[in-house]
Amino acid sequence: MMQKQQSIIGGIILIMVGALILLAQTIPAFASFLDISRQWPLIFVAVGGLFLIGALLGTAEMAIPGSIVTGLGLLFYYQNLSGNWGSWAYAWALIPGFVGIGMVIAGSLDKTHGHMRQEGGRLVLISGALFLVFATFFNFTGDIGRFWPVLLIGGGLWLLISNRQSGK
């Protein structure tokens, strides 16, 4: 079973690399798009995607590292294109949310880990609230900054309601 999964993942990698090289050879504009100095974070996204494919093929827990690596790759991509590396002052707060997204995916794929969906949802909510608080503190959000306390109140209400519904 494991060898079959490795064969599938290896085949997908070869097809993707071959398609990229073929596009770069036939379309000059696409070759400039592949400039590694600008597109290197997409390597993280691709590796994370491979983990997510592994999760879909039967090892649901691979969704957690897959979502972390993919999320970091997308964050690096934004920072590399915008030059806004100072956003690390608050963007680090998204990392627990990436873990939560992986937990939600893993819990959805494997019903024996169903509890992970709710716990992952909480992590996403907490991560989003932390991101908004720190982004507001560092003046990233502009006018939205006035409304973050309302979002925190809403998150707290959601936690209280979800605990009450689950009987805890």
C-alpha positions as CSV (number, residue, x, y, z in Angstrom):
1,M,0.0,0.0,0.0
2,M,2.8,2.4,1.0
3,Q,4.7,1.7,-2.3
4,K,1.6,2.4,-4.3
5,Q,1.2,5.8,-2.6
6,Q,4.8,6.7,-3.2
7,S,4.4,5.7,-6.8
8,I,1.4,8.0,-7.2
9,I,3.1,10.9,-5.5
10,G,6.2,10.4,-7.5
11,G,4.2,10.3,-10.7
12,I,2.4,13.5,-9.8
13,I,5.7,15.2,-9.1
14,L,7.2,14.2,-12.5
15,I,4.1,15.3,-14.3
16,M,4.1,18.7,-12.6
17,V,7.8,19.3,-13.2
18,G,7.6,18.2,-16.8
19,A,4.5,20.4,-17.4
20,L,6.3,23.4,-15.9
21,I,9.4,22.9,-18.0
22,L,7.4,22.4,-21.2
23,L,5.4,25.6,-20.5
24,A,8.7,27.5,-19.8
25,Q,10.1,26.3,-23.1
26,T,7.1,27.1,-25.2
27,I,5.8,30.3,-23.6
28,P,8.6,32.9,-22.9
29,A,6.3,35.0,-20.6
30,F,5.8,31.9,-18.4
31,A,9.6,31.4,-18.2
32,S,9.9,34.9,-16.7
33,F,7.1,34.1,-14.3
34,L,9.2,31.1,-13.0
35,D,12.0,33.4,-11.9
36,I,13.2,31.6,-8.8
37,S,14.1,34.8,-7.0
38,R,10.4,35.7,-6.9
39,Q,8.7,32.3,-6.8
40,W,10.8,30.3,-4.3
41,P,8.0,30.2,-1.7
42,L,6.0,28.1,-4.1
43,I,8.4,25.3,-3.4
44,F,7.0,25.3,0.2
45,V,3.4,25.3,-1.2
46,A,4.2,22.4,-3.5
47,V,5.8,20.3,-0.6
48,G,2.8,21.1,1.6
49,G,0.5,20.1,-1.3
50,L,2.3,16.7,-1.4
51,F,1.6,16.2,2.3
52,L,-2.1,17.1,1.6
53,I,-2.2,14.6,-1.2
54,G,-0.8,12.0,1.2
55,A,-3.6,12.9,3.6
56,L,-6.2,12.3,0.9
57,L,-4.6,9.0,0.0
58,G,-5.1,7.5,3.4
59,T,-2.9,9.0,6.1
60,A,-5.2,11.8,7.4
61,E,-2.7,13.0,9.9
62,M,-0.4,14.2,7.1
63,A,-2.9,17.1,6.6
64,I,-1.4,18.8,9.7
65,P,2.2,19.2,8.5
66,G,0.8,19.8,5.0
67,S,-1.3,22.7,6.1
68,I,1.5,24.2,8.1
69,V,4.0,24.0,5.2
70,T,1.5,25.3,2.7
71,G,0.4,28.1,4.9
72,L,3.9,29.2,5.6
73,G,4.7,29.0,1.8
74,L,1.7,31.3,1.0
75,L,2.8,33.7,3.8
76,F,6.4,33.7,2.4
77,Y,5.0,34.3,-1.1
78,Y,3.0,37.3,0.1
79,Q,6.0,38.7,1.9
80,N,8.5,38.1,-0.9
81,L,6.3,39.7,-3.5
82,S,5.3,42.7,-1.4
83,G,8.6,43.1,0.5
84,N,6.6,43.4,3.7
85,W,8.9,41.2,5.8
86,G,8.0,43.3,8.8
87,S,4.7,41.6,8.8
88,W,6.3,38.8,10.8
89,A,5.7,41.0,13.9
90,Y,2.1,39.7,13.7
91,A,1.9,37.0,11.0
92,W,3.5,34.4,13.3
93,A,0.1,34.3,15.0
94,L,-1.3,32.5,11.9
95,I,0.8,29.4,12.5
96,P,-1.6,27.9,15.1
97,G,-4.3,28.5,12.6
98,F,-2.4,26.5,10.0
99,V,-2.3,23.7,12.6
100,G,-6.0,24.0,13.2
101,I,-6.8,23.9,9.5
102,G,-4.8,20.6,9.3
103,M,-6.7,19.3,12.3
104,V,-10.0,20.1,10.6
105,I,-9.0,18.4,7.4
106,A,-7.6,15.3,9.2
107,G,-10.8,15.1,11.3
108,S,-12.9,15.3,8.2
109,L,-10.9,12.7,6.4
110,D,-10.7,10.1,9.2
111,K,-13.9,9.9,11.3
112,T,-11.9,8.2,14.1
113,H,-10.3,11.6,14.6
114,G,-13.6,13.5,14.5
115,H,-12.8,15.4,17.7
116,M,-10.0,17.1,15.9
117,R,-12.4,19.1,13.8
118,Q,-13.8,21.0,16.8
119,E,-10.4,21.5,18.4
120,G,-8.9,22.6,15.0
121,G,-11.8,25.1,14.6
122,R,-10.9,26.6,18.0
123,L,-7.3,26.9,17.0
124,V,-8.2,28.7,13.8
125,L,-10.5,31.1,15.7
126,I,-7.8,31.8,18.4
127,S,-5.1,32.2,15.7
128,G,-7.3,34.6,13.8
129,A,-8.1,36.7,16.9
130,L,-4.4,36.9,17.8
131,F,-3.5,37.9,14.2
132,L,-6.1,40.7,14.3
133,V,-5.0,41.9,17.7
134,F,-1.3,42.0,16.8
135,A,-2.0,43.4,13.3
136,T,-4.0,46.2,14.9
137,F,-1.3,46.9,17.4
138,F,1.2,47.2,14.5
139,N,-1.2,49.4,12.5
140,F,-1.7,46.9,9.6
141,T,-5.5,46.8,9.5
142,G,-6.4,50.5,9.3
143,D,-10.1,51.2,10.1
144,I,-10.8,47.5,10.9
145,G,-8.7,48.0,14.0
146,R,-11.6,49.7,15.8
147,F,-13.7,46.6,15.4
148,W,-11.4,43.8,16.6
149,P,-12.9,43.8,20.1
150,V,-16.2,42.9,18.6
151,L,-14.5,40.0,16.8
152,L,-13.0,38.9,20.1
153,I,-16.5,39.0,21.8
154,G,-17.9,37.0,18.9
155,G,-15.2,34.4,19.2
156,G,-15.8,34.1,22.9
157,L,-19.5,33.6,22.3
158,W,-18.8,31.0,19.7
159,L,-16.6,29.1,22.2
160,L,-19.3,29.3,24.9
161,I,-22.0,28.1,22.6
162,S,-20.0,25.3,21.0
163,N,-19.1,24.0,24.5
164,R,-22.7,24.1,25.6
165,Q,-23.9,22.3,22.5
166,S,-21.4,19.5,23.0
167,G,-22.6,19.0,26.6
168,K,-19.3,19.9,28.3
